[in-house]
Amino acid sequence: MNNLVERFINYAKINTQSDENSKQSPSTNGQSELGKMLEEELKSIGLEDVSLDENGYLMATLPSNSSKETPVIGFISHLDTSPDFNSENVNPQVIDNYYGKNIVLNQKNNIVLSPIEFPSLNNYIGQSLIVTDGLTLLGADNKAGIAEIITAVEYLVKHPEIKHGTIKVAFTPDEEIGRGADKFDVKKFGADFAYTVDGGGLGEIEYENFNAARAKIAIQGLNVHPGTAKNKMKNSMLIAMELNSMLPGHQTPEHTDNYEGFYHLTEFNGTVESSTVNYIIRDHDKAEFNRKKDLMIKIVDHLNIKYGPRTVKITMIDQYYNMREKIEPNYHIVELSLKAMNELAIKPKVIPIRGGTDGARLSFMGLPCPNLFTGGHNFHSKFEFIPINSMEKAVMTIVKIAELNAR
């Protein structure tokens, strides 16, 4: 595992920020650049059937070295980083033997990673951390997952005494903009089940995620001179604010955690004449999820009665569903990962994902796919960090899962 850190840092320096406004796949050229680099790396390690398709999906196979017939297992990570934070010129820094105080990420700009603001740092005193330079995200979501998977399969190649079944590897584009599973060929991949390696802190295993929908709302107002506006003007921005005020005020991301769902206003653009507001709607419980969507539609209907037909138009689409529905009938996959962690003296943390992964959609495409930890913290921000020890344990968890699957 000597090259794990070097591998991750090399990947992190390639700008693979995805772009939801792009129609191509991958949505950005940086993802193609990383995909081509990984394609050559997988070949050099000795994997077979290495293929990078025209849509940026990279797949490869590590053949079985076991005489037993075992299920085919897959490990999946995504190439892109978040479009919501700068990923140009990522410059990772290694902090050896973290001593429990503030880490100065950028002295010039006085940017500090503080254990007061981020108490999880206190769990890693005495360990080595990889941090940002305070100007970009780090990209551990999900380049840490990529580095860990490749390091794990390389370890298995170099240690043939560890028996394992056939292992499939895949790296997907555009997960951060919700397209990671769009063109994933489950049949070609050929795994019986898989794990996305896309989670957070040490020991996390997740098989529940939000049901998710997106609502785009267009509001048509009427603009006249404010001096003669009485009983004539319809201010679309005020109507948008009224709509938002009719949603439950406590059901927003900043007021919810664990299994609690929310409405999240993600964008607001407007003038008196016209406005657009975009929301994402999330809930782990399918019935509550449907109630949230119904409430949004009822509010729109009410506003159209109040202000006139076609004043407010809503377009709502479901994005993904809670993979628990597909994982529970295949719970042995989760049990396999728990056993692997326990054998490695890693304390498992079974938690719900307050978001989604490729695995959610893949599970509904016939590939049951819970989510494993990478070790990272504070994703999508300049305060992102990842302990090297947690990365190494992620590698050994992948190796141990492969080994246990062949016993």
LUMVO-73065 format. One record per residue (C-alpha): residue number from 1; y, x, z. Coordinates in Angstrom, 3 decimals, decimal comma, padded with zeros to 6 digits. Layout:
# residues N
   num          y          x          z
   NUM          Y          X          Z
...
***
This chain:
# residues 407
   num          y          x          z
     1    000,000    000,000    000,000
     2    002,261    003,010   -000,261
     3    003,980    001,626   -003,360
     4    004,609   -001,904   -001,997
     5    008,224   -001,256   -001,002
     6    009,032    000,732   -004,137
     7    007,507   -002,051   -006,225
     8    009,585   -004,743   -004,514
     9    012,840   -002,791   -004,775
    10    012,276   -002,136   -008,483
    11    011,713   -005,858   -009,092
    12    014,688   -006,847   -006,941
    13    017,074   -004,751   -009,039
    14    016,363   -006,825   -012,163
    15    018,676   -009,829   -012,335
    16    016,363   -012,810   -012,823
    17    018,745   -015,544   -011,692
    18    017,732   -018,783   -013,429
    19    020,176   -021,112   -015,197
    20    019,702   -024,888   -015,112
    21    022,127   -025,309   -018,016
    22    019,913   -023,273   -020,321
    23    017,382   -025,109   -022,473
    24    015,186   -022,072   -023,195
    25    012,136   -020,950   -021,242
    26    012,577   -018,707   -019,388
    27    016,140   -019,898   -018,848
    28    017,445   -016,317   -018,612
    29    016,622   -013,031   -020,315
    30    016,189   -011,169   -017,046
    31    013,052   -013,150   -016,305
    32    011,618   -012,121   -019,671
    33    012,470   -008,495   -018,869
    34    010,647   -008,659   -015,538
    35    007,721   -010,532   -017,097
    36    007,216   -007,812   -019,722
    37    007,368   -005,109   -017,062
    38    004,793   -006,920   -014,935
    39    002,567   -007,475   -017,972
    40    002,285   -003,724   -018,485
    41    001,784   -003,121   -014,776
    42   -001,095   -005,580   -014,542
    43   -002,757   -003,929   -017,540
    44   -002,346   -000,482   -016,009
    45   -003,967   -001,644   -012,768
    46   -007,010   -002,751   -014,742
    47   -006,721   -006,535   -014,795
    48   -008,192   -008,425   -017,746
    49   -006,976   -011,281   -019,969
    50   -003,364   -010,321   -019,331
    51   -001,132   -012,691   -021,285
    52    002,598   -013,366   -021,366
    53    003,238   -016,503   -023,388
    54    006,323   -017,563   -025,345
    55    007,592   -019,612   -022,386
    56    007,510   -016,710   -019,937
    57    004,284   -017,552   -018,063
    58    002,319   -014,425   -017,171
    59   -001,377   -014,719   -016,281
    60   -004,145   -012,204   -015,589
    61   -007,684   -011,986   -014,218
    62   -009,418   -009,700   -011,740
    63   -013,135   -010,212   -012,492
    64   -015,621   -010,884   -009,717
    65   -017,526   -007,950   -008,226
    66   -019,776   -010,203   -006,162
    67   -023,315   -011,293   -006,974
    68   -022,591   -014,654   -005,355
    69   -021,239   -017,634   -007,232
    70   -017,845   -018,337   -005,672
    71   -014,877   -020,597   -006,448
    72   -012,223   -019,049   -008,684
    73   -009,119   -018,442   -006,606
    74   -005,514   -018,040   -007,804
    75   -002,329   -016,487   -006,444
    76    001,036   -017,514   -007,897
    77    004,670   -016,421   -007,505
    78    007,843   -017,050   -009,491
    79    009,988   -014,641   -011,454
    80    013,425   -016,153   -010,921
    81    015,925   -015,991   -008,087
    82    018,313   -018,702   -006,998
    83    021,173   -019,692   -009,320
    84    023,258   -020,466   -006,222
    85    024,061   -016,891   -005,175
    86    024,951   -013,652   -006,924
    87    021,982   -011,548   -008,022
    88    023,785   -009,085   -010,278
    89    023,401   -005,431   -009,235
    90    021,096   -006,052   -006,272
    91    021,064   -002,931   -004,117
    92    018,389   -003,199   -001,391
    93    018,745   -001,047    001,721
    94    015,900    000,024    004,009
    95    016,692   -000,010    007,726
    96    014,156    002,159    009,541
    97    013,227    001,294    013,127
    98    015,630   -001,615    013,615
    99    017,200   -001,212    017,047
   100    018,207   -004,783    017,819
   101    021,930   -004,741    017,129
   102    024,248   -005,628    014,258
   103    023,310   -004,229    010,856
   104    026,376   -003,293    008,803
   105    025,478   -004,434    005,311
   106    028,802   -003,569    003,753
   107    031,339   -001,530    005,674
   108    034,127   -001,948    003,116
   109    033,976   -005,722    003,300
   110    032,975   -005,879    006,966
   111    029,779   -007,842    006,217
   112    027,367   -007,733    009,156
   113    023,860   -009,075    009,674
   114    023,910   -010,121    013,317
   115    021,022   -011,030    015,660
   116    023,403   -013,443    017,375
   117    023,889   -015,410    014,178
   118    020,297   -014,831    013,032
   119    018,091   -014,630    016,171
   120    014,913   -014,127    014,119
   121    015,982   -010,474    013,815
   122    014,990   -010,025    017,450
   123    011,341   -010,547    016,461
   124    011,399   -007,307    014,450
   125    012,890   -004,742    016,816
   126    011,240   -001,393    016,136
   127    010,208   -002,390    012,617
   128    011,625   -001,349    009,253
   129    013,589   -004,000    007,339
   130    014,786   -004,367    003,770
   131    018,264   -005,897    003,616
   132    021,036   -006,476    001,068
   133    024,256   -004,544    000,615
   134    026,185   -007,696    001,548
   135    027,262   -008,511   -001,997
   136    024,143   -010,190   -003,435
   137    020,992   -011,951   -002,377
   138    017,926   -009,756   -001,912
   139    015,448   -011,658   -004,068
   140    012,528   -011,699   -001,643
   141    012,264   -015,281   -002,867
   142    010,119   -014,593   -004,790
   143    009,893   -010,947   -005,778
   144    008,309   -010,178   -002,441
   145    005,518   -012,582   -003,418
   146    005,093   -010,847   -006,760
   147    004,968   -007,390   -005,160
   148    002,483   -008,583   -002,532
   149    000,119   -010,195   -005,044
   150    000,115   -007,170   -007,355
   151   -000,345   -004,772   -004,448
   152   -003,234   -006,904   -003,144
   153   -005,124   -006,999   -006,451
   154   -004,510   -003,271   -006,937
   155   -005,971   -002,704   -003,458
   156   -009,064   -004,716   -004,408
   157   -009,456   -002,710   -007,628
   158   -009,300    000,538   -005,635
   159   -011,694   -000,740   -002,922
   160   -014,735   -002,116   -004,772
   161   -016,639   -002,184   -001,482
   162   -014,656   -005,361   -000,717
   163   -016,593   -008,090   -002,473
   164   -014,635   -010,924   -004,048
   165   -015,020   -013,625   -006,650
   166   -012,900   -014,026   -009,766
   167   -009,206   -013,906   -008,947
   168   -006,468   -015,333   -011,144
   169   -002,848   -014,210   -010,968
   170    000,175   -016,032   -012,407
   171    003,919   -015,482   -012,375
   172    006,067   -018,406   -013,490
   173    009,679   -018,747   -014,674
   174    012,427   -021,053   -013,409
   175    010,923   -022,327   -010,158
   176    014,358   -022,316   -008,539
   177    015,636   -024,896   -011,041
   178    012,561   -027,102   -010,768
   179    010,822   -026,081   -014,001
   180    008,213   -023,647   -012,736
   181    005,263   -025,917   -013,451
   182    006,681   -027,554   -016,600
   183    004,599   -025,512   -019,039
   184    001,971   -024,095   -016,710
   185   -001,414   -024,296   -018,432
   186   -003,776   -025,219   -015,582
   187   -006,827   -025,183   -017,855
   188   -006,008   -021,719   -019,193
   189   -005,387   -020,425   -015,668
   190   -008,902   -021,486   -014,771
   191   -008,729   -021,445   -010,971
   192   -010,462   -023,967   -008,714
   193   -007,609   -023,702   -006,230
   194   -004,659   -021,393   -005,654
   195   -001,918   -020,331   -003,283
   196    001,725   -019,874   -004,063
   197    002,965   -016,813   -002,197
   198    006,479   -018,142   -001,753
   199    006,925   -018,875    001,941
   200    009,029   -017,423    004,728
   201    008,266   -015,686    007,994
   202    005,055   -013,980    009,074
   203    002,083   -016,326    009,390
   204    003,542   -019,387    007,685
   205    001,128   -021,635    005,796
   206    002,480   -024,835    004,284
   207    000,672   -027,724    002,645
   208    003,294   -030,444    003,075
   209    006,592   -030,684    001,243
   210    009,298   -033,205    000,491
   211    009,009   -036,023   -001,958
   212    012,045   -035,343   -004,113
   213    014,397   -037,229   -006,407
   214    017,719   -036,479   -008,087
   215    020,456   -039,086   -008,569
   216    023,316   -038,634   -011,028
   217    026,061   -041,220   -010,612
   218    028,926   -041,851   -013,041
   219    031,904   -043,929   -011,900
   220    034,404   -045,431   -014,342
   221    037,838   -046,091   -012,882
   222    041,065   -047,427   -014,317
   223    044,175   -045,269   -014,251
   224    047,633   -046,792   -014,504
   225    051,028   -045,611   -013,281
   226    050,900   -045,579   -009,460
   227    054,237   -047,388   -009,341
   228    052,706   -050,462   -010,988
   229    049,111   -049,999   -009,812
   230    048,745   -052,937   -007,428
   231    045,672   -055,037   -008,273
   232    045,116   -052,934   -011,404
   233    044,141   -049,366   -010,544
   234    040,537   -048,460   -009,781
   235    040,440   -044,915   -008,388
   236    036,997   -043,597   -009,267
   237    037,205   -040,848   -006,657
   238    037,829   -043,365   -003,876
   239    034,893   -045,437   -005,105
   240    032,743   -042,299   -004,975
   241    033,912   -041,645   -001,420
   242    033,135   -045,264   -000,520
   243    029,639   -044,876   -001,946
   244    029,054   -041,761    000,133
   245    030,356   -043,470    003,279
   246    027,744   -046,217    002,875
   247    024,887   -043,706    003,157
   248    023,551   -042,965    006,677
   249    025,859   -040,258    008,016
   250    023,157   -038,612    010,100
   251    020,770   -038,246    007,143
   252    022,228   -035,071    005,656
   253    020,730   -031,561    005,591
   254    022,991   -030,301    008,372
   255    021,771   -033,043    010,731
   256    018,021   -032,999    010,000
   257    014,992   -030,761    010,472
   258    011,174   -030,779    010,542
   259    009,959   -033,995    008,885
   260    013,356   -035,698    008,698
   261    014,573   -036,556    005,210
   262    018,104   -036,588    003,850
   263    020,626   -037,395    001,153
   264    022,423   -034,267   -000,044
   265    025,638   -034,465   -002,055
   266    025,366   -031,463   -004,363
   267    028,277   -031,985   -006,742
   268    031,506   -034,048   -006,933
   269    033,834   -033,951   -009,928
   270    036,525   -036,488   -010,496
   271    039,869   -037,884   -011,535
   272    041,313   -041,340   -011,035
   273    039,863   -042,375   -014,390
   274    036,286   -041,114   -013,962
   275    034,068   -039,272   -011,485
   276    030,534   -037,966   -011,271
   277    028,587   -037,365   -008,085
   278    025,124   -035,844   -007,851
   279    022,672   -036,196   -004,992
   280    019,217   -034,977   -004,136
   281    017,067   -037,309   -002,032
   282    014,281   -035,920    000,145
   283    011,652   -037,236    002,556
   284    008,139   -036,191    003,545
   285    007,034   -039,800    004,035
   286    006,498   -041,626    000,723
   287    007,558   -045,024    002,090
   288    010,748   -043,589    003,619
   289    011,408   -041,742    000,369
   290    011,206   -045,005   -001,572
   291    013,476   -046,737    000,950
   292    016,059   -044,005    000,538
   293    016,034   -044,459   -003,235
   294    016,227   -048,241   -002,869
   295    019,244   -047,968   -000,585
   296    021,066   -045,816   -003,133
   297    020,418   -048,418   -005,846
   298    021,545   -051,279   -003,565
   299    024,813   -049,465   -002,824
   300    025,439   -049,014   -006,548
   301    024,711   -052,702   -007,140
   302    027,117   -053,677   -004,352
   303    029,904   -051,549   -005,794
   304    029,409   -053,080   -009,224
   305    029,792   -056,553   -007,714
   306    032,915   -055,426   -005,850
   307    034,638   -053,495   -008,653
   308    033,164   -055,051   -011,760
   309    030,046   -054,633   -013,912
   310    029,272   -051,140   -015,221
   311    031,787   -049,493   -012,875
   312    029,010   -047,397   -011,351
   313    025,990   -046,148   -013,310
   314    023,079   -044,337   -011,703
   315    020,358   -042,223   -013,270
   316    017,596   -041,373   -010,832
   317    014,491   -039,316   -011,526
   318    011,632   -038,236   -009,287
   319    011,238   -034,456   -009,246
   320    008,057   -033,836   -007,260
   321    005,894   -035,330   -004,516
   322    004,366   -034,278   -001,206
   323    001,330   -032,133   -002,010
   324   -000,315   -033,143    001,280
   325   -001,816   -036,055   -000,660
   326   -003,732   -033,580   -002,846
   327   -004,379   -030,833   -000,292
   328   -005,938   -032,913    002,493
   329   -009,026   -033,794    000,404
   330   -009,359   -030,019   -000,174
   331   -008,401   -028,898    003,321
   332   -010,922   -026,055    003,229
   333   -008,268   -024,143    001,264
   334   -005,930   -024,259    004,255
   335   -008,800   -023,434    006,625
   336   -009,636   -020,382    004,514
   337   -006,101   -019,025    004,913
   338   -006,086   -019,775    008,656
   339   -009,360   -017,908    009,089
   340   -008,003   -014,946    007,129
   341   -004,917   -014,721    009,318
   342   -006,907   -015,073    012,520
   343   -009,226   -012,228    011,466
   344   -006,123   -010,093    010,869
   345   -004,637   -011,045    014,275
   346   -001,781   -012,901    012,574
   347   -000,728   -016,059    014,408
   348   -000,740   -018,871    011,819
   349    002,222   -021,238    011,706
   350    001,385   -024,480    009,921
   351    004,739   -026,045    009,078
   352    006,144   -028,510    006,527
   353    008,255   -027,180    003,660
   354    011,774   -028,561    003,707
   355    011,913   -028,183   -000,040
   356    009,397   -027,750   -002,810
   357    007,380   -025,079   -004,565
   358    005,521   -024,771   -007,841
   359    002,463   -025,573   -005,746
   360    003,634   -029,133   -005,112
   361    003,633   -030,029   -008,790
   362    000,583   -027,920   -009,576
   363   -001,357   -029,803   -006,910
   364   -000,650   -033,034   -008,779
   365   -001,683   -031,313   -012,035
   366   -005,181   -030,706   -010,680
   367   -004,694   -027,304   -009,010
   368   -004,592   -027,692   -005,198
   369   -002,065   -025,113   -004,128
   370   -000,709   -024,597   -000,577
   371    001,972   -022,019    000,168
   372    001,577   -018,654    001,959
   373    004,208   -016,545    003,704
   374    005,959   -013,593    002,088
   375    007,656   -012,474    005,314
   376    011,225   -013,071    004,182
   377    014,148   -014,696    005,992
   378    017,532   -016,210    005,066
   379    016,631   -016,738    001,417
   380    019,370   -017,306   -001,186
   381    022,049   -015,460    000,764
   382    023,629   -012,073    001,371
   383    021,965   -012,134    004,807
   384    018,462   -012,187    003,345
   385    016,047   -009,671    004,859
   386    012,333   -008,957    004,928
   387    010,347   -006,802    007,393
   388    008,089   -004,279    005,663
   389    005,347   -004,910    008,214
   390    005,326   -008,618    007,297
   391    005,033   -007,729    003,612
   392    002,048   -005,497    004,350
   393    000,411   -008,285    006,337
   394    000,985   -010,683    003,442
   395   -000,896   -008,237    001,209
   396   -003,784   -007,996    003,624
   397   -003,864   -011,801    004,013
   398   -004,330   -012,140    000,250
   399   -007,073   -009,502    000,321
   400   -008,792   -011,162    003,280
   401   -008,683   -014,618    001,652
   402   -010,321   -013,149   -001,446
   403   -012,964   -011,435    000,696
   404   -013,732   -014,536    002,797
   405   -013,963   -016,686   -000,313
   406   -016,911   -014,532   -001,454
   407   -018,843   -014,524    001,810
***
